Amino acid sequence: MDTMLEARLQTKQRNTQNSRETSLWSSGFGMKLEAVTPFLGKYRPFVGRCCQTCTPKSWESLFHRSIMDLGFCNVILVKEENTRFRGWLVRRLCCFLWSLEQHIPPCRDAPEKIMERTGVQNVISGRDPGGAGEGQVSGLVKKEVQRILGHIQAPPCPFLLRLFSWALLRFLKCVFLNVQLHKGQMKMVHQAAQAGLPLVLLSTHKSLLDGILLPFVLLSQGLGVLRVAWDPRTCSPTLRALLKKLGGLFLPPEANLTLDSSEGILARAVVHAAIEQLLVSKQPLLIFLEEPPGVLGPRLSALGQTWLGLVVEAVQVGVVPDAMLVPVAITYDLVPDAPCDAYHASAPLGLWTGALAVLRILRGWGRSRPVCVRVHLAQPFSLQEYTINARSCWGSRQTLEQLLQPIVLGQCTTVPDTEKEQEWTPATGPLLALKEEDQLLVRRLSRHVLNASVMSSAVMSTAIMATLLLFKHQKGVFLSQLLGEFSWLTEETLLRGFDVGFSGQLRCLVQHTLSLLQAHVTLLRVHQGDLLVVPRLGRGLTHLAHLSAELLPAFLSEAVGGSGFLLHSRPSPLQACAVRGLLAGRVPPEGPWELQGIELLSQNELYRQILLLLHLLPQDLLLLQPCQSSYCYCQEVLDRLIQCGLLVAEETPGSRPACDTGRQRLSAKLLWKPSGDFTDSDSDDFEEAEGRFFRLSQQSRCPDFFLFLCRLLSPLLQAFAQAATFLHQGQLPDTESGYAEQLFQFLQATAQEEGFFECADPKLAISAIWTFRDLGVLQQTPSPAGPMLYLSPAFTSWENQEKLEQFIRQFICS
């Protein structure tokens, strides 16, 4: 009887929700559409394997094919079965009982153990004004250590943690439709925890809720209290005090002082001791590798690299034998705390401000659809193993100015055979205290882990819908056509090894997604009973561009391969084709696709165009693994274009067929080489590449697919081109923030005139300024008001500025 009553109650709630959604779709259109909320299916591509080059042992040890079939679980779905009790009253209080049963280990003696660490004792002894011997600690210095330690952390309060978990569970049920977690990914993390090594979770940062949601998820899965390294800039002092009681960690401001500062030395010693004690006690630690949302700056967080550097140093000095690193990512249909002006600087979040934000979210919950969330835990890997293997992958690097400036100015045409060195994230005090080699290790490790987190993230339905509306149907599309293209892009995403965060009936999925984007699209009813979906101009296109960026990693290789072969000319129907640039001069711009497919494309020409674009694009966008060379990536791009059917290998007359291996002299050279080893021994392979040619596929879908791929990078490249145009209009010299504001206003004005609203983003303006600074277009000098930017002598002339703009626009698809 109880089961029947519960089923009727769930059916009634579902019918109420469906009726609310039906009214949303029927009002204003005079038609009734079925609305079913999406759900995640059981079978999905398993993503998140660690790097086989850097961590081969970890790649084999913590994975078994059986975990791929474990399916998903909804973390916020707490039932009677999740407690030790049964009955009618338990079903009403299951959330409260569940929070009481969570295991929270006490750690009351942590401050005393931190005080007893060798590093703290050594610094205290040296700072004693009386020169006291060992064991005689000055009371003044001891109070200073306790003050710094109180700023870093506080013992977690079990009662407050259980109360907060219960309240958070109720809040998440109101805001989110579900919070999905793959059981196989969780099993890999459990196996890593059972090895007796500390867990360090390195996560992306999409929302301020991440630091609250992730500890809740791991606490519910039996991993204990997660210690979160928070950014002090995002929290007020009152909120910091609360978060420390919930397991939060904060870096003291004295730790960023100069290396010879006595206060800085003491603060860094206390921070080191706190991290060492945390690792020894095997408490899991969460570090955000991305900057908080809304912060204009580099993608990689300087604070996250600082905390990661402390972990690396603790392992290297032998405090713990090893640590298991777990790349983590969270994806949302829509980020709940992202207002319209989230990309501008904001004040720190206070306790009362946060409470009002929660009430505002709960108030708007009844008028909007709840969103879906996916938590991704990639395969853990050994920090010690990565440290040993990663150092062997380091090679020579050059700055962007050395690589591209001679080519931009027409002084040479050869692309140097070396990697690009580009680092936008500034190093803070604790990281600067490390050796230069260890600093480089931390930077490359953070980029490697962030790449793993992004590659394991699922693509949500809003990202697919935003990509279709922005890059294929800015003028509008019928719902009947949108259904087919939504299915097509979903299949293309799955074929590239990326997971998607949705499943269900196609029409219901599209309706659900459009209802989430109703503030950014317009739905119009036509006479045939269909719907016309039109993106809203202005902020609507800008928001769609932000959402579509989540899909770019899945098609980044093809997008680079497509945009890398474009050549700037007058807009034409076929200029969007990716290899049109190499065909310029051979075939007229208005020539048909069949005529362009006759021309042969040399592999060396393709490599050169890809390398030029790779060097131009920021590292924060590419996120290439440090163990992968540019030439390896060029071959990967070429392979992707061949696999998706856009390029076809062509045998030149008189040459040996590529599939003919019988005539190769096996004794002359080895047929195998390390994938990243591009030394002189590989020169023969590059000589053979000169005789390899390709042509465009003649399939009917190729022109539209090429156009779609080329447009994926158009917001960034258009912003770069407009920044080059702005060079002779901007007021220089100026501070970096002042010039960024000038450029952003210019991008907004250009968007109003030409319709490129997706380029009107302050983050793109900052990225363009930093790229031009690395390229040698802008130079920086210190001043009392801060670093000042001015044009370099090489680009003061209008002619060279025009060359820069033409160099960028050759990759843009009109």
VOLUM-485519 format. One record per residue (C-alpha): residue in one letter; x, z, y. Coordinates in steps of 0.05 Angstrom, whole numbers, padded with zeros to 5 digits, always signed. Last residue first. Example, Ala and Ser with C-alpha at 12.3 -4.5 7.8 and 13.67 -1.06 7.14 Angstrom:
S+00273+00143-00021 A+00246+00156-00090 
END
This chain:
S+00668-00878+00700 C+00713-00851+00645 I+00772-00813+00673 F+00842-00818+00641 Q+00868-00871+00690 R+00840-00827+00746 I+00897-00776+00739 F+00954-00826+00749 Q+00915-00861+00805 E+00908-00794+00842 L+00982-00779+00835 K+01002-00849+00857 E+00957-00842+00918 Q+00991-00777+00936 N+01057-00813+00929 E+01036-00866+00979 W+01006-00816+01028 S+01074-00785+01038 T+01081-00709+01035 F+01085-00712+00959 A+01160-00710+00946 P+01171-00661+01003 S+01128-00608+00968 L+01062-00592+01001 Y+01052-00520+01021 L+01027-00457+00987 M+01039-00387+01014 P+01050-00325+00970 G+01024-00262+01004 A+01007-00243+01075 P+01079-00218+01088 S+01105-00285+01060 P+01134-00311+00994 T+01141-00386+00983 Q+01101-00432+00936 Q+01107-00506+00926 L+01051-00556+00914 V+01060-00624+00882 G+01115-00599+00836 L+01075-00608+00772 D+01071-00534+00760 R+01040-00524+00829 F+00994-00583+00817 T+00970-00550+00753 W+00960-00484+00788 I+00918-00516+00843 A+00877-00556+00793 S+00862-00494+00751 I+00841-00454+00812 A+00793-00510+00833 L+00766-00514+00761 K+00753-00440+00762 P+00717-00447+00829 D+00667-00495+00797 A+00636-00555+00831 C+00659-00605+00778 E+00594-00603+00739 F+00558-00621+00803 F+00588-00691+00804 G+00529-00722+00842 E+00569-00766+00890 E+00550-00737+00958 Q+00526-00667+00940 A+00582-00660+00889 T+00633-00682+00940 A+00611-00626+00987 Q+00616-00576+00931 L+00684-00600+00910 F+00708-00596+00983 Q+00682-00525+00988 F+00720-00508+00924 L+00784-00540+00952 Q+00781-00498+01016 E+00766-00434+00976 A+00826-00449+00931 Y+00869-00460+00993 G+00850-00391+01019 S+00861-00357+00952 E+00930-00389+00945 T+00950-00373+01016 D+00955-00430+01065 P+01006-00480+01088 L+00969-00526+01089 Q+00899-00545+01114 G+00870-00593+01064 Q+00853-00665+01081 H+00916-00702+01056 L+00916-00664+00990 F+00840-00669+00981 T+00845-00734+00943 A+00891-00701+00892 A+00841-00644+00885 Q+00786-00696+00874 A+00827-00725+00817 F+00838-00656+00786 A+00764-00638+00792 Q+00746-00705+00760 L+00794-00689+00704 L+00763-00622+00691 P+00691-00646+00692 S+00708-00711+00655 L+00737-00679+00592 L+00675-00688+00550 R+00661-00756+00582 C+00712-00793+00540 L+00679-00770+00475 F+00610-00793+00496 L+00633-00861+00519 F+00671-00871+00454 F+00609-00852+00415 D+00566-00901+00455 P+00614-00958+00444 C+00626-00942+00370 R+00554-00940+00345 S+00549-01014+00329 Q+00609-01014+00283 Q+00663-01063+00304 S+00720-01013+00299 L+00773-01019+00352 R+00841-01043+00331 F+00903-01010+00304 F+00977-01028+00298 R+01037-01000+00261 G+01102-01038+00270 E+01130-00990+00322 A+01112-00932+00276 E+01168-00954+00229 E+01218-00937+00283 F+01184-00870+00290 D+01193-00857+00216 D+01266-00878+00218 S+01278-00829+00275 D+01255-00771+00232 S+01325-00748+00213 D+01340-00741+00287 T+01295-00681+00290 F+01220-00674+00289 D+01210-00615+00242 G+01139-00590+00250 S+01110-00619+00186 P+01171-00603+00145 K+01195-00667+00111 W+01175-00704+00048 L+01191-00775+00027 L+01266-00761+00023 K+01311-00819+00040 A+01345-00879+00009 S+01331-00859-00063 L+01256-00872-00057 R+01267-00943-00033 Q+01196-00964-00014 R+01173-01028-00047 G+01120-00995-00090 T+01088-00958-00033 D+01041-01013-00011 C+00983-00979+00024 A+01011-00995+00093 P+01015-01069+00075 R+01084-01099+00085 S+01088-01141+00148 G+01084-01217+00150 P+01022-01219+00194 T+01006-01151+00224 E+00963-01104+00183 E+00909-01069+00224 A+00888-00997+00217 V+00817-00985+00242 L+00800-00940+00301 L+00732-00910+00317 G+00713-00894+00246 C+00710-00818+00250 Q+00769-00813+00204 I+00811-00862+00245 L+00800-00826+00311 R+00815-00760+00276 D+00879-00787+00246 L+00902-00810+00315 V+00888-00742+00344 E+00925-00708+00287 Q+00984-00754+00296 C+00987-00736+00370 Y+00981-00662+00351 C+01042-00668+00306 Y+01079-00702+00363 S+01060-00645+00410 S+01090-00594+00362 Q+01049-00542+00325 C+01077-00471+00316 P+01056-00452+00386 Q+00983-00466+00367 L+00950-00509+00420 L+00902-00472+00466 L+00882-00539+00498 L+00843-00510+00556 D+00888-00452+00575 Q+00947-00497+00562 P+00925-00539+00621 L+00916-00615+00612 L+00971-00658+00643 H+01021-00651+00587 L+00969-00669+00534 L+00946-00728+00576 L+01015-00758+00579 L+01027-00743+00506 I+00963-00779+00485 Q+00981-00841+00526 R+01050-00844+00496 Y+01026-00835+00424 L+00975-00892+00433 E+01029-00938+00460 N+01073-00920+00401 Q+01017-00935+00352 S+01009-01004+00381 L+00938-01028+00396 L+00916-01097+00372 E+00864-01138+00410 I+00806-01167+00371 G+00762-01106+00382 Q+00761-01120+00456 L+00727-01186+00445 E+00674-01153+00401 W+00661-01100+00454 P+00643-01152+00505 G+00687-01166+00567 E+00666-01135+00633 P+00734-01103+00644 P+00768-01170+00628 V+00812-01169+00565 R+00888-01170+00562 G+00902-01138+00630 A+00867-01074+00610 L+00865-01068+00534 L+00908-01006+00533 G+00861-00972+00580 R+00799-00993+00542 V+00821-00952+00483 A+00770-00897+00495 C+00710-00942+00511 A+00678-00919+00576 Q+00701-00982+00612 L+00651-01020+00571 P+00593-01021+00620 S+00640-01029+00679 P+00667-00984+00733 R+00725-01015+00771 S+00792-00998+00742 H+00828-00935+00720 L+00859-00940+00652 L+00831-00903+00592 F+00874-00890+00531 G+00882-00815+00536 S+00808-00805+00549 G+00791-00824+00478 G+00848-00790+00441 V+00839-00728+00483 A+00765-00728+00470 E+00777-00741+00395 S+00823-00681+00391 L+00777-00637+00433 F+00714-00651+00393 A+00702-00582+00362 P+00740-00547+00417 L+00692-00578+00470 L+00628-00547+00443 E+00634-00481+00481 A+00650-00521+00545 S+00578-00548+00541 L+00551-00481+00565 H+00592-00480+00629 A+00575-00553+00643 L+00501-00538+00633 H+00507-00484+00686 T+00537-00532+00735 L+00484-00584+00719 G+00428-00534+00735 R+00464-00507+00796 G+00457-00574+00831 L+00411-00622+00796 R+00359-00601+00745 P+00366-00634+00677 V+00307-00679+00657 V+00269-00672+00590 L+00210-00720+00584 L+00158-00696+00535 D+00116-00741+00489 G+00040-00747+00488 Q+00043-00823+00500 H+00022-00813+00573 V+00083-00772+00592 R+00090-00697+00601 L+00148-00672+00643 L+00197-00616+00625 T+00249-00598+00678 V+00315-00568+00658 H+00360-00511+00685 A+00312-00452+00687 Q+00279-00475+00622 L+00345-00470+00585 L+00323-00416+00536 S+00256-00453+00528 L+00295-00516+00515 T+00333-00482+00458 H+00270-00456+00425 Q+00236-00524+00430 V+00297-00558+00400 L+00300-00508+00343 C+00225-00514+00330 R+00230-00589+00326 L+00289-00586+00278 Q+00260-00535+00230 G+00310-00480+00215 S+00383-00466+00228 F+00427-00434+00280 G+00496-00409+00298 V+00535-00472+00279 D+00601-00471+00241 F+00659-00517+00256 G+00695-00557+00202 R+00693-00624+00237 L+00635-00648+00193 L+00594-00589+00218 T+00601-00611+00291 E+00583-00683+00273 E+00521-00658+00236 T+00498-00617+00296 L+00510-00677+00342 W+00466-00721+00299 S+00410-00669+00292 F+00408-00660+00367 E+00409-00735+00376 G+00349-00745+00331 L+00308-00691+00365 L+00328-00715+00435 Q+00297-00783+00421 S+00228-00752+00407 L+00237-00705+00466 F+00246-00763+00514 V+00310-00764+00555 G+00328-00754+00628 K+00375-00781+00681 Q+00432-00736+00659 H+00422-00760+00588 K+00489-00770+00552 F+00541-00724+00581 L+00501-00668+00612 L+00437-00669+00571 L+00472-00678+00504 T+00526-00626+00520 A+00474-00575+00544 M+00434-00583+00480 I+00495-00573+00436 A+00518-00512+00475 T+00447-00483+00475 S+00443-00490+00399 M+00503-00445+00388 V+00571-00469+00363 A+00602-00418+00317 S+00669-00388+00334 S+00726-00394+00283 M+00766-00444+00324 V+00759-00400+00386 S+00785-00338+00351 A+00843-00375+00317 N+00864-00406+00384 L+00861-00337+00416 V+00906-00311+00360 H+00959-00365+00372 R+00956-00356+00448 S+00965-00281+00440 L+01023-00292+00391 R+01056-00341+00438 R+01055-00291+00496 V+01075-00232+00453 L+01135-00270+00423 L+01158-00293+00491 Q+01157-00221+00515 D+01196-00201+00453 E+01251-00252+00468 E+01255-00228+00540 K+01263-00156+00517 L+01206-00109+00532 A+01199-00070+00597 L+01165-00130+00629 L+01107-00121+00581 P+01096-00049+00602 G+01100-00068+00677 T+01055-00130+00678 A+01071-00202+00661 P+01031-00255+00698 T+00987-00304+00658 W+00997-00376+00681 E+01051-00396+00631 Q+01069-00469+00621 E+01129-00494+00583 K+01115-00564+00556 E+01148-00588+00492 T+01204-00638+00485 D+01215-00712+00471 P+01213-00734+00544 V+01160-00787+00560 T+01193-00853+00579 T+01165-00892+00638 C+01213-00874+00694 Q+01214-00867+00770 G+01141-00887+00777 L+01122-00826+00818 V+01075-00801+00764 I+01128-00814+00710 P+01182-00777+00747 Q+01133-00718+00759 L+01110-00713+00687 L+01161-00677+00643 Q+01207-00643+00692 E+01150-00620+00737 L+01111-00596+00676 T+01168-00551+00657 Q+01212-00563+00597 R+01216-00533+00528 S+01269-00526+00474 G+01247-00500+00406 W+01215-00439+00375 C+01186-00449+00306 S+01237-00403+00270 R+01214-00344+00312 A+01144-00351+00284 N+01163-00336+00212 I+01190-00265+00221 T+01141-00242+00274 Y+01082-00272+00236 E+01100-00234+00173 Q+01107-00168+00210 L+01040-00179+00245 S+01006-00190+00178 F+00942-00231+00178 P+00867-00217+00180 Q+00820-00276+00166 A+00772-00287+00224 L+00716-00240+00244 H+00660-00276+00280 V+00600-00241+00311 R+00541-00287+00324 V+00486-00272+00374 C+00416-00300+00381 V+00375-00297+00445 P+00309-00264+00461 R+00258-00308+00496 S+00239-00292+00567 R+00180-00258+00601 G+00177-00196+00558 W+00252-00186+00562 G+00253-00189+00638 R+00238-00115+00644 L+00288-00097+00590 I+00342-00137+00626 R+00325-00104+00692 L+00326-00035+00660 V+00395-00049+00630 A+00420-00074+00698 L+00394-00011+00731 A+00431+00032+00680 G+00495-00009+00692 T+00490+00002+00767 W+00478+00076+00755 L+00541+00082+00714 G+00582+00036+00758 L+00606-00035+00746 P+00666-00052+00788 A+00651-00098+00847 S+00644-00173+00837 A+00689-00234+00848 H+00653-00300+00841 Y+00639-00337+00777 A+00579-00293+00760 D+00541-00320+00820 C+00481-00345+00782 P+00478-00282+00739 A+00512-00276+00671 D+00493-00209+00639 P+00452-00237+00581 V+00502-00290+00559 L+00458-00346+00532 D+00457-00369+00461 Y+00513-00320+00451 T+00581-00325+00416 I+00626-00267+00398 A+00698-00276+00374 V+00749-00237+00334 P+00819-00251+00310 V+00842-00195+00263 L+00914-00171+00264 M+00938-00126+00208 A+00994-00079+00227 D+01061-00065+00194 P+01111-00012+00174 V+01085+00038+00226 V+01130+00073+00277 G+01184+00025+00254 V+01213+00003+00321 Q+01185-00067+00310 V+01116-00043+00293 A+01110+00000+00356 E+01138-00057+00398 V+01085-00106+00373 V+01029-00056+00387 L+01054-00043+00458 G+01059-00118+00469 L+00987-00126+00447 W+00965-00076+00499 T+01004-00114+00553 Q+00979-00181+00529 G+00908-00156+00537 L+00922-00131+00607 A+00951-00199+00627 S+00888-00232+00600 L+00894-00304+00577 R+00844-00349+00613 P+00882-00350+00678 G+00847-00331+00742 L+00779-00323+00774 V+00746-00263+00742 G+00671-00272+00728 P+00675-00256+00655 P+00732-00209+00637 E+00799-00242+00624 E+00812-00263+00553 L+00855-00229+00500 F+00808-00170+00493 I+00840-00115+00451 L+00802-00073+00399 L+00838-00018+00360 P+00821+00008+00291 Q+00844+00081+00279 K+00900+00084+00228 S+00924+00153+00249 V+00994+00124+00256 L+00968+00066+00298 L+00932+00113+00346 Q+00993+00159+00350 E+01038+00100+00367 I+00988+00074+00419 A+00985+00142+00453 A+01061+00150+00451 H+01072+00082+00483 V+01022+00099+00537 V+01057+00165+00550 A+01125+00132+00555 R+01097+00079+00602 A+01070+00133+00648 L+01136+00170+00649 I+01177+00107+00665 G+01127+00086+00718 E+01130+00153+00753 S+01206+00150+00752 S+01206+00080+00781 D+01264+00037+00756 L+01219-00011+00717 T+01173-00022+00776 L+01102+00006+00774 N+01050-00023+00727 A+01047+00039+00683 E+01028+00081+00744 P+00959+00048+00744 P+00941+00082+00678 L+00918+00035+00623 F+00849+00053+00598 L+00825+00067+00528 G+00753+00075+00506 G+00730+00115+00445 L+00659+00136+00466 K+00684+00196+00507 K+00731+00147+00542 L+00671+00103+00558 L+00635+00160+00593 A+00696+00178+00637 R+00706+00104+00653 L+00634+00098+00675 T+00643+00154+00725 P+00709+00125+00750 S+00677+00056+00761 C+00688+00001+00710 T+00707-00072+00712 R+00775-00063+00745 P+00796-00011+00693 D+00797-00065+00638 W+00778-00032+00572 A+00821-00024+00510 V+00769-00006+00457 R+00781+00045+00403 L+00734+00029+00345 V+00702+00090+00311 G+00695+00081+00236 L+00701+00018+00194 G+00635+00030+00156 Q+00596-00033+00173 S+00552+00002+00225 L+00614+00027+00261 L+00641-00044+00261 V+00578-00073+00293 F+00572-00016+00344 P+00645-00022+00364 L+00634-00098+00375 L+00571-00090+00417 I+00598-00042+00469 G+00661-00079+00489 D+00626-00145+00482 L+00569-00125+00529 L+00612-00143+00589 S+00605-00215+00565 K+00646-00273+00539 H+00712-00239+00523 T+00750-00266+00463 S+00776-00215+00414 L+00839-00187+00383 L+00823-00133+00330 V+00882-00089+00311 L+00874-00056+00243 P+00923-00003+00220 L+00953-00009+00151 G+00931+00028+00088 A+00916-00035+00048 Q+00842-00014+00046 A+00834-00037+00118 A+00855-00108+00099 Q+00804-00109+00042 H+00750-00085+00090 V+00768-00140+00139 M+00763-00193+00085 K+00695-00164+00064 M+00670-00170+00136 Q+00687-00243+00136 G+00649-00252+00071 K+00589-00214+00097 H+00582-00262+00156 L+00554-00225+00216 Q+00490-00242+00254 V+00462-00204+00314 N+00388-00221+00316 L+00332-00236+00366 F+00371-00201+00420 V+00348-00161+00480 C+00297-00113+00452 K+00332-00101+00386 L+00397-00092+00423 F+00367-00036+00466 R+00340+00003+00406 L+00408-00003+00371 L+00443+00018+00435 A+00400+00081+00440 W+00416+00100+00368 S+00490+00085+00375 F+00493+00124+00441 L+00463+00186+00408 R+00511+00180+00350 L+00572+00170+00395 L+00550+00227+00442 F+00545+00275+00383 P+00612+00253+00355 C+00649+00260+00422 P+00712+00217+00422 P+00775+00254+00445 A+00795+00228+00513 Q+00837+00168+00533 I+00885+00137+00583 H+00869+00176+00647 G+00871+00241+00609 L+00940+00222+00582 I+00965+00211+00652 R+00939+00279+00674 Q+00968+00312+00612 V+01036+00282+00626 E+01033+00305+00698 K+01013+00375+00675 K+01074+00375+00629 V+01119+00354+00686 L+01096+00412+00729 G+01101+00462+00672 S+01173+00443+00659 V+01188+00437+00585 Q+01238+00483+00552 G+01240+00455+00481 E+01306+00418+00491 G+01347+00445+00547 A+01326+00454+00619 G+01359+00411+00672 G+01323+00450+00726 P+01288+00388+00754 D+01263+00369+00684 R+01256+00294+00687 G+01306+00280+00631 S+01272+00329+00584 I+01204+00299+00599 V+01229+00229+00585 N+01258+00249+00517 Q+01196+00290+00498 V+01150+00232+00514 G+01190+00183+00472 T+01197+00231+00413 R+01123+00243+00405 E+01103+00317+00411 M+01057+00307+00471 I+01020+00253+00432 K+01010+00301+00374 E+00981+00353+00421 P+00933+00302+00452 A+00910+00277+00383 D+00892+00346+00357 R+00816+00337+00365 C+00812+00273+00324 P+00747+00280+00284 P+00724+00225+00236 I+00657+00194+00254 H+00616+00175+00192 Q+00548+00147+00211 E+00491+00186+00179 L+00460+00210+00244 S+00455+00139+00271 W+00417+00117+00209 L+00368+00174+00216 F+00351+00153+00287 C+00343+00080+00267 C+00302+00099+00205 L+00253+00141+00245 R+00188+00103+00232 R+00208+00080+00162 V+00231+00150+00147 L+00162+00178+00165 W+00129+00134+00112 G+00179+00152+00057 R+00250+00145+00034 F+00315+00179+00052 R+00389+00162+00044 T+00387+00110+00100 N+00399+00035+00103 E+00343+00022+00053 E+00292+00047+00103 K+00310-00010+00149 V+00360-00026+00203 L+00360-00098+00227 I+00410-00094+00284 V+00467-00120+00241 N+00431-00180+00213 C+00469-00200+00151 F+00498-00267+00132 G+00517-00302+00067 L+00560-00278+00009 D+00575-00349-00014 M+00643-00357+00021 I+00666-00291-00008 S+00672-00323-00077 R+00727-00370-00054 H+00776-00312-00048 F+00816-00293+00014 L+00860-00235+00034 S+00923-00252-00005 E+00932-00327+00002 W+00932-00337+00078 S+00966-00270+00086 K+01025-00296+00046 P+01028-00362+00085 T+01029-00329+00154 C+01063-00376+00204 T+01050-00443+00171 Q+00985-00426+00135 C+00953-00402+00199 C+00894-00356+00185 R+00828-00379+00157 G+00770-00370+00206 V+00716-00416+00181 F+00669-00418+00121 P+00621-00476+00129 R+00551-00447+00125 Y+00502-00430+00070 K+00453-00372+00079 G+00414-00399+00137 L+00412-00369+00206 F+00345-00363+00239 P+00308-00401+00293 T+00244-00376+00325 V+00183-00417+00308 A+00140-00452+00360 E+00086-00503+00343 L+00068-00546+00402 K+00002-00547+00439 M-00011-00598+00494 G-00039-00596+00565 F+00031-00596+00595 G+00027-00541+00648 S+00017-00485+00599 S+00023-00509+00527 W+00097-00494+00519 L+00096-00423+00546 S+00028-00410+00515 T+00056-00429+00448 E+00114-00381+00459 R+00067-00323+00473 S+00024-00342+00413 N+00087-00343+00370 Q+00106-00274+00393 T+00037-00246+00378 N+00036-00282+00311 R+00103-00252+00293 Q+00080-00182+00313 K+00017-00189+00271 T+00056-00215+00211 Q+00105-00157+00216 L+00046-00107+00218 R+00013-00141+00159 A+00078-00138+00119 E+00085-00064+00135 L+00014-00049+00114 M+00024-00087+00049 T+00089-00050+00034 D+00056+00018+00048 M+00000+00000+00000 
END
